[in-house]
Amino acid sequence: MFENLTERLEKALSGFKDRGKLSAEDIKKGLREIRLALLEADVNYKVVKDFLQRVENRALSSEVLESLTPFQQMVKIVYDELVETLGGKASGLNLTGKPSVILLAGLQGSGKTTTAAKLAKYLKKKGHNPLLCSTDIYRPAAIDQLRILSEKIELPFVSATPQEKALEIAERALKIAKDSGRDVLIVDTAGRLHIDEALMEELKAIKDFLKPQEVLLVADAMMGQDAVNVAQTFQERVGLTGIILTKVEGDARGGAAFSIKEVTGCPIKFLGIGEKLDALEVFHPERLASRILGMGDILTLVEKAQEAFDIKKARELEKKLKKLQFDLEDLREQLQQMKKLGSIKDILSFLPGLGKKIDNLPINEKEIHKMEAIINSMTPQERRNPHIINASRKRRIAKGSGTTVQDVNKLLKSFEEMKTLMKQFKSPGKMHGFLRRFMGV
């Protein structure tokens, strides 16, 4: 998301870079470029107008005009106003109820049911014990879909009985949550292909009974300004406490994320960033603003790493590295943990200053998958003692992994080189040459 916007904003701001002093005309020319960039990103016209007015007012003050570092000052102003437009700061969930009730609303096709499971999994990781419930009695298999997802994340689900109405399901789910000591009840409601009176009336009735702490609209970011219009209607008719934007990984423009808080007054609380059930991110306006301006997002990368990597295993590996006892079992373990972070390109996208340059880097993801396949085709004994792998074993490993003997030789040679480096430097941080040559990064 925001890939094109990032590129255009970087270009617009670079016009200030080599200027020792900026004139009012220089600033207005740069703001015209920023205006075009935002409009091309499908940002609401009024939001663009208000944003640029705030930037211009600050940029034409002595803060920039008399500054010795006008470029840095302009970047700071644009960053500050981006953060403000996106919502200011992360907005957490209100979980003060007993149980806390989270009501999910939205149109059909927005990913609402999957988001209910993602949210439940997120809360489970945070130490909560959610209960899931679907009141969508209209869409075929909607209730079954959430039941199956609940089983995948190992959380209880309230099934509907035949002929039961949506409000009755919600009433029963709340009672079950209270009786079973569940601290969060997540209720997935019915969606429609478009907003209609029946949808709103049913939603209002469920909301009036449950008195939820959170009413979250699940909106499809791919819809652009239509998603903003939908959010505005739900806010006016039902009342929302926040937004979850889904499918942002497929939205290069990002107009909905940029506009929705300004137009509706509701904060974006989460971003759905993929199909997997752990592909849900807390929305941090300041971090996203940093990424939009090409300054990276190290904090989010660190948080992802903390979730993906097993601390106990990491400490065990550290001890092995110090004693030079690292084997192919350990290498496979590290590859599997690294995959939890996403592709190498995904990881690099969080680093400052790369932007579009990532596309030109000689990254070979296939080599990593090939390496893992080769190690998986080895026996435990071979992984722990690679020196026993002779010619016949290499042929068997190559056949089992769908690779060649040359690929197996390359892996073993590179592994030996890594061990040599470890002996020489006694620090895993010195293995950059190995990683570049072996992983294709």
N, C-alpha and C positions, 0 to 999 in steps of 0.2 A: 504494500500500500504506500502511496505517496511517492513512488519512484520517479515519475515524471515531474511532479511538483518539486521534489528535492533538486532535481537537475536544473529546472528553470529558476528556482530561487537562488541556487548557488551561482548561476550565471548572472542573475540580476544584481546580486550583492557583490560579485567580483568586480563590477564596474566602479566600486568605491575603493577597491584595494590599493591602487597605486596613487591615490590622491593624497597629497599632504594636507590640503584644505578642501572642504566641500562648500559649494555655493548652493543657494536655494534651488537654482535650476538643475544642478547635478542631482539633488535629492528627488525632485519631482520627476526627473527622467527615470531614475531608478525605481521609484514607486509605480510608474506606468508599467514597467516590466513585471513588477510583483503583482500588479492588478491583473495583467493578462495571464500570468501563471496561475493565479487563484481561480479565475473564471474558467480557464481550460481544465482545471481540476474539478469542475462542477460544483464549486462552492457557491452557496446562496448569494445572490447579488447584494442584498442588504448587509449580509455579514461581511462581504468584501469591502463594501463602502465604509462601514463602521470601523473595521480593522485598519484600513489605510488611513482613515482620518486620525485615529489614535497614534499610529506610527508617524504620520506627518507632523502632528502637533509636537511630538517629542523631538523628532528629527530636526525641525526648524528652530528649536530652542538652542541656547548656547551650549547645551549638553553635547551637541555634535558640531555645530558651526565653528565653535572656538576650540574644539578638541584637537589635541596633537595626534590622536589615533582615531580618526573619523570612521574608518572601516570597522574596527572593533566595536565602536559605539553603536554603529548602525546594526551590526549583527546582534548586539545585546538588546537593542530596542525591539527588533523584529522577533527575537526569541521570547522576550517578555510578553509581547502582545499575542504571540502564538499560544503561549501557555495560558494566558487569560482567556482567549477565544475557545480553547479546547476544554476549559473548565477550571483552570487554576491549580487544583491539586486532586490527588486520587480520592475518590469518594467510596468509603467502605460500606459494607452492608450493615443495616440496622438489625441486630439480632438480640433485641431486648425482651422479646415475648417468651412465653412459656406454654407451648412452643412458639418459636418465631415462625411466622408464615410468610413464604415468598410466593407471590402469584405471578406467573408468567403469561404475558399476552402477546398477540402478534398475528400477522396474516399467515395463511397457509404457504408453506414453502420457504419460510424464513429460517428454518432450522430450530424451531422452538422446542420440539420434543427432545432432540439430541442435546440441546443446550441445557434442558432440565437435568439430564444425566451428567453432563459435564460439570454443572454447578454443584450437584450432589457429591460428585467425586472430589471436587475442589474443597468443599466443606468437610468432607470426611478426612482429607489430608490435614486439615487444620484442627482436627480433634473433635469435630461435631459428629452427631449420629442422626443424619437426615432420614426422613421418610418421604417416598415419592408417591405421587398420585396424579392420574390423568382424568380430566372431566370432558375430554373430547370424544363424545359419543356419536359424532357425525362422520368423521373421516374413517374409512375402512382401515382396520388394523392399527389405528393410532394408539389405542390402549395397550395392545399387544406389543407394539414397538417399544414403548416405555418400560413395559414389564421385562422384556428381553434385555434392554439396556441396564435395568436395575440389577438383574441377575449377573451381568458382566462385571459390574462394580461392587457386587456383593452387598447390596442394600435392599431393605424391605420395600414392597410396593403394594399399594391398595388397589385391588382389582375391582372392576365394576360388576354388579350383578345384572342379569337380564332385566330390561325395562326400567332400570334405574335412571333417574334424571341427573343432569350435571350437578345441580345444587345438592342433591341428596348424596352424591358421591363425595362432594367436598365436606359436607356435614359429618359423614361417617369417618372420613380420613382424619379430620380434626380430633374426633373422639379417640380414634385409634392412636394417634400421635400422643395425646395426653395420657391415655391409659398405659401405653408402652414406654413412656419416659423419653420419647424422642424429642430432641431439643429444636429441630428444624423440620418444618413441613413444606415441601416444594410442590406446588400445584400447577400442572400444565393444563391450560384451557384450550378450548376449541378455536381454530382459526378459520378464516374464510378466504376466498380468492380476492375479495374486496371488502371494504368496511360496510357493514349493513346494520340496520336497527336491531335485528335479532341478536347479532353478535354482541353489540354494546349492552343491551338489556340483560342478557345472561351474565356477562362479565360483571356488570354493576351489582347484580343480585349476589353473585358469589363473593365479590369484594365486601359488600355490606355485611354478609354473614361472617366471613372469616376475619374481617378487620386486620388485613395483613400488614406486617411491618414494612414490607417491600412489595411494590407493584412494578415489575420490570417489563418493559417492552423489548421483545426480541425482534430486531430489525435487520434486514438484509442490506449490507453495505453496497452490494452490486446495483441496488436500485437507485443510488445517487440521491438526487433531490426528492424523488418519490418517497424514499425512506424517511426523509425529513418531514414531508407532508403527512405521512401516515403517523409519525410520532406526534406531530402537532395535534392531529385529530384525536388520537387516544388520550393525550394529555387534557384536552378540552372536555372530552366526553366522560372519561373514567377517572382521570387523575393518575399520574405516574410518579414514582420516586426515582426512577433511573432507566437507563437504556443498556442493552447488551447488543453490540453490533457484531453480526456474524459475517462469514465469508470475506473478511477483510484481506485475506491472503490473495484473493483473486481480483481485488479492486485497486488498480494502479493509480487511480485519480484521487480517491479519498475525500470527495466533496461532502459526503454524508457525515463522516467523523468530524470534519472541520466546522460544519454548519449546525449540527443538531443541538448542541448545548445552547448556542446563542439564540436559536429560533424557539426552542421549547422551554428553556430554563432548566431542563432535566440533565443531570450529569450522565456521561457514559461511565458505566461501572466495570464492564468487562468487554474484551474483544474475543470473538471466536476466530481462531487462526488456523483452523484445519479440521479434518474429519475425525481425528482420533479423540477419544474421550478425555484426554488430558490437554487438549488443544484449546485451553481457555486462559486468557491472561488478564490480570487486573489492569485497568486502564490508568496509566500515569501520564497526565498531560505534559509535565515537564520533560519526561523521557521521550515522548513522541515528538515534541517540539525539537529536542536535540537531534533526533534522527532525521527529521524533515530538513534541518539545516546542515546535514552531513557531519554532525559532531558525534555520531555514534550513541550507544546506549550500554555502557559497561555494566551499570547496576542490574539491568534485566538479565544480561548474560551471566553475571555472577549468581543471581538467584536461580536461573535455569540450571547452572552447573551444580549448585548446592542441592537441588532437587534430584538431579540425574545421577550424581555420584554418591556411592556408598562410602561414608566417612571411615567406617571400620575397615573396609577393603582397601581404601586409599592409604591408611596407616600401615596396614600389613604390607602393601606394595612398597611403601617407603622403606620399611625395614629390609625387604628383599633387595631393593636397589642398593642400599648401603652395603649389604653383604655380597652384592653381585650374584644373587641367586634368582634373578629374573628369568622366567622361561616362557615358552609359547602359550601356556595356559594363562599367564598373566597378561601377555600381549592381547590375547583374545578377549579377556575380561575388560581391558581398557578400550578396545574397539567397540564392544557392545555398549559400554557406558557412554562413550562419545556419541554413538548413534542416537542416544536418547535426546541429545541436544539438537538434533537435526542434521542437515547436510553441512558440509564445510562452508558452502556459500552462505547458508543461513547463519552460521556462527560468525563468519567474517562480516556479515551485514551489520552486526552490532558494534563493530569497531569504527572509530572515527576516521574520516578522511578517505574512505574507500569508495563508497557510492557505486557509480557505474563501472569503476575500475575492476570490480569483482568479476565482471563478465569477461575481462581480458586476462585474468589470471589463469595460469596453466594448471587448473585444478582437475584432477582425474578421480572422480568419485568411484568409478568402476574398479580402480586398483584396490581400494579399501575393501569393497565387497569381495573381490577376488581373493585378497589376502585372508579374509575371514573364512571363506569357503575352503581354502586350502588347509587352514588350521583345523577346521571342523572335520575334515576328512582324515585327520590323523588319529591314531589311538591315544588314549591318555598317556601311555608310556612314551610314545614318540613326542608328544607335546612337552613332556617334562625332560626328555633326554634327546634333543634333536640330533645329536651325534650318531645315534643308532640308525638313522634313516639312510639306507643304502639304495642302490639303483632299483631293485625290485619294489621296495617300499615307495620310492618316488613315483614309479609308474602307477602303482595302486592309488596313491594319494591324488595324482593328477587325474586319473580316470574318475575317481569318486567325487572330485570337486569340479569336473567339467573344464579343467585347465590343461596346461601342458607340463611336461617335465621341466622345460625351461622356466616356467613360472614358479614351480616348486623350488628349483635351484636359486632363482632370484630371491625368493622369500628367505631361504636358509642363509644365503650369502649376506643379505641385508641384516638379518638378525644377528649374525656373527659380527658384522661391522658395528652394530649397535652395542653389543657386549664389549667390544674393543673400546669404543668411545666411553662406555660407562667405566671401564677400568682406568682410562686415561684421565677423565674429568671427575669421575665419582659424583656426578650430578645429572639428573634427567634433563635439566634445562640446557645442557650443552649438546643435545642431539638434533639440533636444527637441520644440519646437513643430511642426516639420515632421513628425517621426516620429509624433506624436500625431494630427495631422490627416490625414496621408497613409496611414499603416499601420493606423490605427484602434486604436492602443495607448494 
